[in-house]
Structures are given as C-alpha cells and as structure tokens.
Amino acid sequence: MIKKLIYVSLFFVTLLHSAGVDTDKEIYNIDEEITVSFSNLKGQDNEWMAIYPAESSNDFANIIAWKLTNATEAGNVVFDTLAMGNYSIRVFEGANFVISKEIVVDKVPAISTDKEIYMIDEDILVSFKNLKGQNNEWMAIYPTESSNDFANIISWKLTNATETGNVTFEALAKGTYDIRIFEGADFVIEKTIVVNDDAIASGVETTKEIYLTNEQIVALFENMSGGNDDWMGIYPAESNNDWQNMLQWEWIRGDIFGMKTFEPLAVGAYEVRVFFNNSFNTEASYAFRVEAAEVKVLDITLEKNIYDPFELLHVNFENMEGEASDWIGIFPVGANHQQQSAIEWRSTNSLIDGQLSFNGIEAGAYEARAYFDNVHQKTVAFTVREKEPVRVLYDDFEDNVIDPRWVRVTGKDMTLLNVGATDLAVGHTQRQLAVNGQRSLRTYRDYRGGLNHSGYYFNFGNPDANLKFLQVDMKIGESSHVFAFGVKLNTKFGERRVEFASWLNHTLPSGQQIIRGPYGNVLAGHREAFMVNNYLQVHPGPSDYYVGTSGVGGGSNMFVHYKINIEEKLRLLEPDNELLGITLFTTSGGDYDNLALITH
C-alpha cells in the first residue's frame, strides 16, 4: 500500500511539472505563420524545438525548421509558413525527445473586403485566396438571408480561373449583402457587408485629455472599415504621417469598434490617428497631452519625538503602496527587520494615507518602521522617557468605613474584614501574606440555579485618562464567595466594560483545564447583575485566583497583587479604540484591598 501511495504521489508530481507544448491553431492556412508556446521546460541552453513531417523519425535530416527556446522555461516561438501537409512540432533537451504537438497545414479558401461598411456611392473591392483556380469558380452578391437561387443574384463575376485575386463590384443600394463564392453550383464561402446611405465617420479618442508619464494611453475607436489591415498609431502633435514619425502602433484587425492600450509616453503633445487598409490616410485623429507624474515619497511621522511611558503612539503615513502586504511596526532600536522582532506591528489595510495607533510601551529608545511586502522602506526614531508614576489610592479600608463610592447593585451587603494586605510595591500577580489588623472589603457572590446574581461597583468618578493601570490586592478565597472583577470605561468609541474571569484559565488540583467561557453558564446572571446596555467583554483572569490555589504558597492566607494595563486589554478587543478614563471597578464576589489607579 505504501509503494502504491508513493507511485501515485510521483505520478501527480510529474503531472504538475511536466513539459508542455501547444500552438495557437490546430489547422493552419498555407500563408499563416505558426506560433508555438512552451511551458515547464528546464530553462537550459540545450533545449530546442523543430518541425518534422508527421510520422517521420527524429533524425536531424528530417527537420524542416528549428529554433532554440533561449534557455527559458516558458515562452513563444514563431515559425514561417509551411506547405500543405501534416507536421509534428517536437521539443528536445539535447538529443533527448521531450514532447510533441501535431498540426495540419491546408489550403483553405478565404474571402475579404476592403471595408465592412460602404456608402451607397462606393465600389466594393473583394479579395479571395486559396481557390482551386478553375474555370467554374465564380462569386456573386446576394441580399443577406436570401437563398442561393440564381434569381436572387444582384451582381456576379468570374474569378478568372485564378487561386488568388481581387474583384471589384459597382456600388449598391442601401442594405445588407452577402458576397458568396461558388465552385460550379456548390457554395464555398461567403462574406457579409453593409451599405449605408449616410456617411458614418470613423472616430478615435483617448480616455483622458491629459495623461501622466507613468500612465498607459487608452484609445477608443469606432466606425472603422472592418478590414484586416486597419491600424492605429500615436504621433507627435503636428507631425505628418510618415512611418518614421510614428511612436507606437497597433493593428485594429477587422474590429469596427474597440479599444487599444499603449505604453506610457514622455512629456509632450501627441495625436492618436486611425487608418484604413494599411494606408497612411488619416480617417480620424485625437489630440492629447502627457505631463510629468508627481513623484510621491513615502513618509511616516509621529505626533511627538518623546513620549511618556505607556502613552499611545499615533503613526501617520503617506504614500504607502496601498497593498495588503504593507505594514508598520514598532521596534527597539537595533532590532532586525523581521516582523517577529517588532514589539507590535499592524497592517495599513491597503490604505495609501492614514494613521495607525500602537499600544504605549515602557521607557526606552524605539523606532517606527514602514515596510512594503516585508521590505524596509522608512524609519522614524522616538524615545519613551523615564517618568515617576502617578498613583491614586482610592480605598485601603484602614478607616474601617465602607466608602460611599462603593455601591451594591444586587447580592448580600458588603462587609469589612479584620485582615488585609500591606500596600507594598510588589509585582503583578505576586503574593503577600495577609496581615491581621489590616482592613479589606468582602463582596459575595449569589450563586443560585447556575447563575450568579450579585454585583457591586466602586465609582472612580472622572479620573485622568493617563491613569491606565488598575491596581488591586485580592485575597485568595474560598469559591463560596469569590467570582470575578472588572472595570467600566469611557473610550473613544463609547462606554465599554472589560471583565476578568478566573474560570477561563483556572485548573483543578488534578490538572484538568476548565474552559466554560467566555461566560460559561453565568452569562445571563452577569448581565442581570450589572447595568444594562453595556459592551461586555471577558478576558481570562490575570491569574487563577481561587480554584486550586487554597493551601498553595500560603493559600487562603495570601493576597495576590494585580497591576493590569486596562487600555492594552481594551485594544485586544478593539485595536483602534483608546481609553479616556476608568470610571468603575466592578465585582461579583471577592475580598479586595488597596484599590488604586496608576499611570504605569
């Protein structure tokens, strides 16, 4: 079975990477060049292709024509016309055959006219080729959709037993006609023309009157003759139609209406001109100008050079490429340009101009850098200065009074405990022993019917927006009263609430992970416990602050210190939002001490 799988895999790899050769037609006329396309070659100097008579061997003596592939893996090669016959186009690597394609060259009758649309006073010039050159070959003009009955013929002429030639018919009345060629009584081929009594002028114009030097020129044409040799060219303004004055040109090739695109031009005045039947007689022209394109230079700027710790960073950008792969990152000075080396990076979301905000960071020397598809383009340096934190302690309960800014929404009355935490400068999630004689506040969860119905909050009022960090000591307690805590915020986008819920990250003593989030079976209870019409989001708790911690490292006789960057947590949910102030501390159960806000 393993061998079969390997064989199948190799088979599909071979299919995906096998060489290919194709032609633009299966059957060619004797006067048509043969265009051959190839793909998935090795791109080596010894790769080449040749035309052989069908069913002949690969001997060099049988080659009719050959060309190198120019050491490219894919491309096109054009061969000259061939005589009637069946041929094989074969690709080789050195002397080794790679792949082939069969074609047929035949003598196919063809008919064309010098125009598709004639005026009532214009003669009709008909060209034919690849007939048999017999005396019984002739052509006639019929009303379109009429039968080939002789009675329907308007005018007819012999082809004079020639294989290729021209015949001129006199002008016709207004109408639609078929020019049909016959061999005796047998129909061979036809061409439809239109005759109008009102002159329809050919027209050409560009999509803009003024182009920039980095823009392609797009020209629209109408009412061309429909002949295969109609063409269009761009000339310097006021120059004549001599070939040496022509800057760019394109065949129109039988189209009456359409569009052609030309490459950008230098600054100057130009005309686009259209011509019938490979002539240099202007049928229509249109003037336009090319002006210098404004050179746009990428620029990124910050609103200041020196920031306070954890102050939001706003980076303005202009003239990004507007691609999905454009991005800007914040780096420590000296970091490499790998995206993973950025402290934070954000996509510019395909915008050319705009602004991005980044989370504040601690003191140090940094750079904002812009990238196009991970290629570095521009750097702006800035500094986050050292600064003493500003801290506001709102309640440490040492006055043995529940501050009136504490509000019970639902649940049991709050009580003061005769145990607390010393207001020490300990680190985030560090523990300290509870101190008897200190004070702390107990709030109770009200867990009934699978829902917690309790809710409390502390009103900070309208604090300084720079007070971005919440500080609080929380006692490791029993699950009978501990639940969750959070904050309510004023933000750039309106009121928000962020909650920290331990059940999103706690583990049982057995090591089993419990994920019931984001609210588990208490979502409705939380919404009832707090004020309605709030944007409520839950983060995993900063640590697992009750389940599995009792008796560990001091257990329930310990307080855990939390220092949480609230703006950072908010922006995890809404990356473009900004904190304007922390207004409430909320809880649905737990013991708390030393409630404070701090800048950093």
KADA-V978840 format. One line per field, one symbol per residue. ss: DSSP state (~ for helix, > for strand, _ for the rest). Layout:
BEGIN
ss=???
END
This chain:
BEGIN
ss=_~~~~~~~~~~~~~~~~__>>>>___>>>____>>>>>>_______>>>>>>>______~~~>>>>>>______>>>>>_____>>>>>>>>>__>>>>>>>>>>>___>>>>___>>>____>>>>>>_______>>>>>>>______~~~>>>>>>______>>>>>_____>>>>>>>>>__>>>>>>>>>>>______>>>>___>>>____>>>>>>________>>>>>>______~~~>>>>>>______>>>>>_____>>>>>>>>______>>>>>>>>>>_______>>>>___>>_____>>>>>>_______>>>>>>>______~~~__>>>>______>>>>>_____>>>>>>>>>__>>>>>>>>>>______>>>>>__________>>>>>____>>>>>>__________>>>_>>>>>>>>>___>>__>>__>>>>>_________>>>>>>>________>>>>>>>>__>>>>>>>>~~~__>_____>_________~~~~~~~______>>>>>______________~~~>>>>>>>>~~~~~~~~_____>>>>>>>>>__>>>>>>>>>__
END
